[in-house]
Amino acid sequence: MSRIGKKPIVLPDKVKASVKNGTVLVEGPLGKLSYNIPEGIAVAVEGAVMHARSRQDNRPRSVGYG
């Protein structure tokens, strides 16, 4: 992930976020938003801060020649 993608997202006052079944749900005074999390990305909400990171797995990122 890029350096910008690794930065935490600070949620404004009156905005609530949750992660459920691979979907991020955000609710605030202007409405609701839901977004399906792409495979390979993990999202966690801790208080008023949301963190996104890439999932680590043992698959090779590229295929060698040969």
C-alpha positions as CSV (number, residue, x, y, z in Angstrom):
1,M,0.0,0.0,0.0
2,S,1.1,3.6,-0.5
3,R,2.1,5.8,2.3
4,I,-1.2,7.7,2.0
5,G,-3.1,4.5,2.1
6,K,-1.4,3.5,5.4
7,K,-2.5,6.7,7.2
8,P,-5.3,6.4,9.7
9,I,-8.6,8.1,8.9
10,V,-9.9,10.3,11.7
11,L,-13.7,10.3,11.8
12,P,-15.4,13.7,12.5
13,D,-17.8,14.3,15.4
14,K,-21.2,12.7,15.0
15,V,-19.9,10.2,12.4
16,K,-20.0,6.5,13.2
17,A,-18.3,3.7,11.3
18,S,-18.4,-0.1,11.6
19,V,-17.1,-3.1,9.7
20,K,-19.4,-6.1,9.2
21,N,-19.2,-9.0,6.7
22,G,-16.6,-7.3,4.5
23,T,-18.5,-4.0,4.3
24,V,-17.7,-0.7,5.9
25,L,-20.8,1.2,7.1
26,V,-20.5,4.9,7.8
27,E,-23.3,7.0,9.2
28,G,-23.4,10.7,9.9
29,P,-25.6,13.8,9.8
30,L,-25.4,13.9,6.0
31,G,-26.5,10.3,5.5
32,K,-25.3,6.8,5.2
33,L,-22.6,5.1,3.0
34,S,-21.6,1.5,2.6
35,Y,-18.5,0.2,0.8
36,N,-17.5,-3.4,0.0
37,I,-13.9,-3.9,1.1
38,P,-11.7,-5.4,-1.7
39,E,-10.1,-8.7,-1.1
40,G,-6.6,-8.3,0.4
41,I,-7.5,-5.3,2.5
42,A,-8.3,-5.4,6.2
43,V,-10.2,-2.5,7.9
44,A,-10.5,-1.9,11.6
45,V,-12.3,0.9,13.5
46,E,-10.9,1.9,16.9
47,G,-13.0,4.7,18.5
48,A,-12.9,7.6,16.2
49,V,-10.1,6.3,14.0
50,M,-10.3,3.9,11.0
51,H,-7.2,1.9,9.9
52,A,-6.8,0.1,6.6
53,R,-3.9,-2.3,5.9
54,S,-3.1,-5.0,3.4
55,R,-3.6,-8.6,4.6
56,Q,-0.4,-10.6,4.7
57,D,-0.6,-14.0,3.1
58,N,2.0,-16.5,1.8
59,R,1.1,-16.2,-1.9
60,P,3.9,-14.9,-4.1
61,R,3.3,-11.5,-5.5
62,S,4.8,-12.3,-8.9
63,V,5.5,-15.4,-10.9
64,G,9.2,-16.2,-11.7
65,Y,10.4,-17.0,-15.2
66,G,11.5,-20.4,-15.9
